[in-house]
């Protein structure tokens, strides 16, 4: 492994175990990337992020207990250096606007 490869610590949060597992396998296969935690609910995602302080949090927008929008707000306050990547099947501009209003969200 090249010494230049950045080590990336990732948290995956999705209420569907199959989706979490698939995302984890895909991310863990990348050199230098490690999934350090998983969460099935929004509350678990916030707790895991506070404890693990990942570089990136991959969040489903629709999770039980707290949705991805509220998780984003809480992560911005608790672990502001963590980048957030939202996964969603929703295509609404209103959803994107709500996510952007939730905090500094990186868009691609």
FENSUL-V674287 format. One record per residue. N is the residue number from 0. OMEGA is omega as a letter, one per 20 degrees, with the letter a starting at -180 (none if undefined). Layout:
((N:OMEGA) (N:OMEGA))
//
This chain:
((0:r) (1:r) (2:a) (3:a) (4:r) (5:r) (6:a) (7:r) (8:a) (9:r) (10:r) (11:a) (12:r) (13:a) (14:r) (15:a) (16:a) (17:r) (18:r) (19:a) (20:r) (21:r) (22:r) (23:a) (24:a) (25:a) (26:r) (27:a) (28:r) (29:a) (30:r) (31:r) (32:r) (33:r) (34:a) (35:r) (36:r) (37:r) (38:a) (39:a) (40:r) (41:r) (42:r) (43:a) (44:r) (45:r) (46:a) (47:a) (48:r) (49:a) (50:a) (51:a) (52:a) (53:r) (54:a) (55:r) (56:r) (57:a) (58:r) (59:a) (60:r) (61:r) (62:r) (63:r) (64:r) (65:r) (66:a) (67:r) (68:r) (69:r) (70:r) (71:r) (72:a) (73:r) (74:r) (75:a) (76:a) (77:a) (78:a) (79:r) (80:r) (81:r) (82:a) (83:r) (84:a) (85:r) (86:r) (87:r) (88:r) (89:a) (90:a) (91:r) (92:r) (93:r) (94:r) (95:r) (96:r) (97:r) (98:r) (99:r) (100:a) (101:r) (102:r) (103:a) (104:r) (105:a) (106:r) (107:none))
//
